[in-house]
Amino acid sequence: MTTSYLKLKGHFAQISHFEHFSALGDWDQATMMPMGGSEGRSDAMATLAGHIHGLRTAPWLLDEINNAESEPLTAKEQANLREMKYQCQQAIAVPQALVEAKTKAAYQCENAWREQRKHNDWSGFKPNLENVMALVREEAGHRAAVTGLSLYDTLLDKFEPGMRAATLETTFAGLRSTLPGLIQQILDKQASEPVIQLEGPFDIGAQEKIGRELMALLGFDFNQGRLDVSSHPFCGGVPGDVRLTTRYRDDDFTGALLGIIHETGHARYEQDLPLALRGQPAGLARSMGIHESQSLFFEMQLGASKPFIELITPIINRHLGRNFSADALVNLYTRVKPGLIRVDADEVTYPCHILLRFDAEKALMDGSLAVADLPDFWSAGMQELLGINTDGDYRNGCMQDIHWTLGELGYFPSYTLGAMYAAQLRFAMEKTLGPLEIAIGQGRLGEIFAWLEQHIWSQGSLMDTDSLIKATTGEALNFRYLEQHLRQRYLGE
């Protein structure tokens, strides 16, 4: 009789129920909540976060976990117990009062940021960010005291369990040495290639219809999710109630559509996590790097490929009343141009945005960078990495992302880890399905999704990240697959 395990399973199901409504609170704040609701919402979400934290740190939990470890459990139950213990240990390290204080500060900072960013108001944003950063450092200090890790490593561990800054430095070294030359090669090649100039306006309602049709094409279940608008695109909610958002511009439809494809990749992962483990820690997504691998597989490996663009060009033309050629859209969607905004960046220059944020986060945590000096650090980094000056342009510089307003340091590296995982998954998939572009051109999207469901989606958190990647691709994470993908697509190598 697995008495302790069953008790734990019921307890973590209860935690999952509260997290369900926490996720909906996040979605509502980003999409529908009036500005006047900020104060009350931040208090409510802080209380809810504190309650969830209390459930994860119940004094009897570790004893029951220890008891359950000696019970006759299946392999999946053992994996679930392992994830329960990890969640419990993570929570115990941080005082509940700090969890509540940080949650309240983050919600207040995020809500104010929405208006402050619009008005390039760094002086108004800076004290809010300083408050959040101080609480993040305090949280990291508590975690470090328990784990023996550096402050920044404790934050990485929240999003990418087991990952360390030293490992990332080694993993990203290939990017730092390869990207500058690769970007220049591609820019030189594309300099003589024609590119269409978008002439809007493009009806927002028509863009939304295109997006919904693409989501359906990609297998999104609208009975278990929805699409809305927010200032920063995201995928939230829970597996049975996934909430996607995007943002539209009437002078350019391309960003919104790629954003929808990206978030649909997140959504398919969430909707296809193992149903038998729903509400349990082992039923959750493995890590943010794996999560981003799914969104970037959809957006870049699939969505920006020539055969997929050929597939969706009639849909775009039908709704917009235009006559774009597939070749023109391919050139548009694969245009490489260093820019200010991370979420609008092409896949070649995108990692440069992550390297800048990774360097900034490490410096913010080790004390070598103060929040007040962040704009200058940012501008210098953008100049070095992409040749762009952001002096005085805070809204398109260090104020552009939502993550730091929420205190989510350690998240950004997951995006580039995700791009690496996505490329490696693609080459592993091709061993079974043949060249991806041929499969897309033949309309075999179902086979592609079935492969991802078998190897990634259905696995949840039954394995750690390294084991999952090795089991799926036959080797550990390897930067060279991303480089190979970029050279194939942009240089024809």
N, C-alpha and C positions, 0 to 999 in steps of 0.2 A: 504494500500500500504506500503510494507516494504522497503521504499526507502533507508534508512541508511544501513540496513542489506545487501541489494543488492550491494550497493557501496562498502561495506567492503568485501563482498564475491569476487568481482572482483579484489580488491586490493590484497587480500591474495592469489588469484590464480596467480597474477603476481609475488608475492614473491616466490611462489612454482616453477615458471618457472626458476627464477634465481638460486634457490637452486638445481634444476635439473642439471644445468651445473656446479655448485660448486661440487656436488657429483661426476660428471664425471671427474672433475679436480683432485679430491682426488684419484679416481680409477686409472687414468692415471699415476699420480706421483708414485703410489705404484707398478705399473705393467710394464709400457712401457717407461716412460720418461727417457731420458738420463741424467746422472749426471750433465752435463753442463747446463741443463735447470733449475736448482734449483733456481738461483737468479731471473730470469725472471718469473718463476712460482710463487715464493713466493710473488713477487710484484703484479702479476695479481690476485692471490687468495686473497691477502689483500685488493685490490681495490674492488673485487667482494663482499667480506665479509662486507666491509664498505658500499657498495651500498645497500645490503640486510638489513643491520642494519638501514640505513637511511629510507628505506621503512617501517620498523617496528616502527620507531619512528617519523613518519610524524606528524606534530603538530596538525593536524585535527583528528587524529585517535581516541583519547579518547573521544572527543565530539561526534563523530559518533557512537562509541560504547555505550555511555550513551543514545543517542537518540534511538538506536536500541533496547535497553533493554525495552523500553516502547512500542515497536511495537508488533503486533500479530504474534508471531513466533511459529513454531512447536517445539516439544521437541528436535528433532535433531538440528534444527536451534539454539535453546537456548544453547545446548551443544557446538555447533560450535562457537557461540558468546563468551561463557565462555572461550574457548581455545584461541580465538583471543585476548581477554583481557589479559590473562595470558602471551601470547607471547609478547604483547605490553609492559606490565609492566616489564617483564624480560629485554627487550631491552632498555627501557628508563633509567634503572638504570646505564647503562654503556656508557661512552662517545664513540662516533664513532672513534675518533683518537686512543683510547685504543684498540678497536676491531681490527683495522687495524694493529696496532703495534704488538699485540699478535699473530694475524694470520701469519704475516710475520715471526716473531721469531719462531713460532711453525713449519712452513714449513721448515725453514732453519735448525732448530734443528733436525727435523725428517730426512731430507735428509742426513745430516752429520752423524747422528746416524747409518744409514745403513752400512756405512763403519767403523765407530768407534767401533761399537759393534763387527764386524768381527775381529778386531785387539785388542780387550780388552782394548781399549784406554779410560780409565776413565779420565785421565788428559785432554784430548781433549774434551771429552763430558761434563765434569763438568761445565765449564763456559757457555756453551750453555744452559744446564739445569737450571743453576742459573738465567740466563736471563729470561727464560720462567717462572720459579717459581715466580720471582719478579713480572712479569706481571699478573700472576694468582692471587697473593695476592692483587695486586692493583685492579683487577677486583672484587675480593671477597669483598674488602673494600667498593667499590661503591655499591655493592648489599646489603651489611650489613647495610649501612647508610640508605637505603630506606626501607628495610624489618625488621630491628631490629634483624636479625638472626646472629649467629656466622659466622665467615669467612667460615668454612668448611660446615656448614649447607646450606649456599647459593650455594655452589658448588654441594652438593648432590641434591639440589632442581632442578638443571638443568637436571639431568638424571632421578631422581626418585621424581617427584613433591610431596611435602608434607612429604617426609622422613626427619628424623632428626638423628643426630649422637647418641643422647641419646636412641632413639628407636632402632637403630641398635645395640647398646651395649646390650640392653635387648634381642633383637632377636638373636644376636650371642652368648649370654651367654650359651645357650644350647650346641652350638658347642664347645666352649672353655672347657666346663666341660665333654662333652661326647666323643669327638673325640679321645683324647689320648688313653683312654682305649679301644675304639672300634677298632682303628687302630691296637693296639697290639693284640687284640683277633683275628682279621682277619689274621694278619701276622703269628701268631702261628698256625692257622688252615691251612693256605696255605703252610706252611713250608714243609709239607710232601706230597703236591700235585704235580704231574708232570707238567712241562710246556715245550712246545717246544721251541727250540732255532732257531730263524730265520737264514737262510743261504742264503744270497743274492748272487749276486745282483738281484734286482727285477726291471725289465725294467720300466722306467718312463712312456713311452708311454702306456704300458699295465696298469699301475696304473691309468692313466688318463681315459682310456676306462672303467675300473671298476667304477671309480668315476662317470662318466657320466651315466652309466647304473643304478647305485644306485640312482642318482638324478632323473632319469626318474621313477624308481620304487616308489620313494617318492613323485611323483607328480609335480616335478619342470617343469615349462613351459619354454622350451628353446626358444620359440618364443618371450619371454619377459625377457630374461636374458642369461648370459653366465658364463663360468668358466675359470679362468686364474690362473697364478702363482704370488705370492708375497712373500716377506720375512716374513710377518706376516699375517696369514689367516684372512680374514674379509668378511663381506657381505655389499656391498655398493650400490650405484646407487639409483634408485627411483622405486616405485611399478611397473611401466610398463617397466622398464629397469634395472633389478636387476643384479648387478655384484658380483659374488662370486670369492674368491681366495682360494688357498691352497698352501702348499709347500710339495715337495716330497723328499724322501731319498731313495737311491737305496739299502740300507741295511735293511730297515724296511718299509713295506707298510702300517702298521696298523695306524700310526699317520695321514697320509694323508687321509685315508678313513674315519676315525672317524671325522677328521676335515671337510671333505666334507659333511658328514651327519649332523654335527653341523650347518654349514653355510646354508645348505638346509633348516633346521628348521627356521632360520631367513628369508630365501628367501620365504618360503611358507607363512609366516606371511605377508610379504610385498606384495606378489603377490595377496593375498586374502583379503587385507584390503578393506573396502566398496568402490566399484567403484563409487557410487553416490556421495561420499564425497571426491573423489580424488582431490588433489590440495587444500584442505581445512584443517585447523588445526584439526578438529574433525575426519578427515579421516586418521590421522597419528597413528602410533603405540602408545600404551598407555604410556609406560615408558620403560627404558632399562631393568628393572627387569622383566617385562612381556615379552620383546623381548628375553631376555636370557632364560626365561622359555620355550619358543618355541624351541630354538636351543638345549637346554639341554633335553627337552622332546624327541626330535628326536635322539640326540646322546646317551643319557643314558637310559631313560625309554624305548625307542624303540630300538635304534641301538645296545646297549650292551646287550640286552636280548638274552637268549639262542635261542628262536624260530626265532628271526630275523637273528642271525648269522647262524643258520641252513639254513635259506632261501637264504642267500647270499653266502654261502660257494661254491656252484657250479659256481657261477659267478667269484669268486676270482680264483678258480682253473682253470677255462677255459681260462682266460686271462693270468694268470701267468704260465700256463703249469705245475702246481704242483698238489699234491694230499693231501692237508691238510684235516684232519677230522674236522667236525663241533665241536666236543668236544675239540679238541686241540685248535681251534681258540677261543672257549668260555673261556678256561682257560687263553689264552693269553690276550684276551680283558678285562677280569675281574681280572687280576693280580694286586694286591695292592703292591706298592713299593714306599716309599718316594723318591722323586727326586728333582732335581734343578729347572726344567722348569715348569712353571704354565700350559702352553698350552698342555704339554705332560702328565700332572698329571692324575692319576686315580681319579674317582669320590669320593673316600673316603678321600684321602689326599688333594684333590683340595681346600677345604675350608680353610685349613691352609695357603695356599698361599694368599688367600684373606684377612684373618685376619692380616697377616703381612703387606700387602699393606694398609689396612684400618688404622692400627696403625700408619704407616709411614705418611700417608696423613694428619691425624689429627695433628701429631707432626709438620709436615712441615708448616701447616697453623697456628698453635698457636704459632709458633716461638721457640718451645722447641727442634727442630731438624733442623740443617743447612744442606744444600745440601752436603757440604764437608764431613759431618759425616754420610751420608747415607749408604756407604758401610759397616761401622762397625755396624750400627743399623741393617742392613739387615742380616749380618752374625750372629749376636746375636739372632735375631728373628728366622732365619732358624734353628739354633742350638736348640733353645727352643721348637719350634713347630714340627720339623721333624728330629732333630738330625743330621743335615747336616751343614758342615762348608763351607762358601763361601769366606773366606779370599783371596783377590787377584784375585778372579774369577769374575770380574765385568760383563763380557758378559753373564754369566749364573746366575748372581746375580741381582743387582739393575739396570743393563742396558738391561735386557732381553725384556722388554715390550715397545710397541710403545706409550702407552697412555700418559705417562708423557711428552714425547717429544712434544706431541700435546697440552699440558696444560690441559688434560682431567682428572683432579683430581675430585674424587667423583663418577667415573664410576665403579671402581672395585667392590664395594659392590653389584652391580647389578648382578654379576655372581652368587654369593651364594644366593642372594634373588631369582634369577631365578631357582636355583636348588631346593629351598624350594617350590616355586610356582609349579614347574614341578611335584614334588612328590605329592603335594596336589591335583593338577589337575588330576593326574593319578588315585588316589583313588576315586575322585569324578566321573570320567569317568566310573570306574568299576561298579558304582551303576546302570548304564544304559547298558553298553556293557558286563558286566561280567569281569572276570580276564583278564588283558591286554595280558598276555603271551598266553592265549588260543586264544584270538582274533587274535593275530599276527600269531600263528601257523595255524590257519584256513584260513589265507590269507585275513582277513577282514581289511586290511589297509585303505580301502576307508571309512569304518565306523568310524575308529579312526580319520581320517582327517576331516570327516564331523562333528564330535563332536567338534573338535577344531575350525573349521570354524564357527559353530553356536555360540559357547560360547566365543571365544576369537577373531579370525581373523576378523569377520564381525562387531565387536563392535568398532574397532578403538579406538578413545578417547572419545566416547560418555559418558562414566562413568569415575570417578576417579579410581585409582588402587584399593583402599580398597573396593569400591563398586563393581567393576568388580569381584574381588576374592570372595567376599561374595555372590554375585548373582550366581556365577558359582559353588562354592563348599559348600555354606551354612554356612561358617564361615570365620573369619579373618585368616590371615597368621598364620600357626602353624608349628613350627620347627619339631614337633614329626612325621610328615608324612615323612620327609626326613630320619629321624632316622629309622623309620619303614621300609622304602624301602631298606636302606643299610643293615639292619639286615636280612631282607628276602633274599636279593640277595647274600650276602657274608657269612652269618652265618646259613642260612637255617631256621631262626626262624619264 
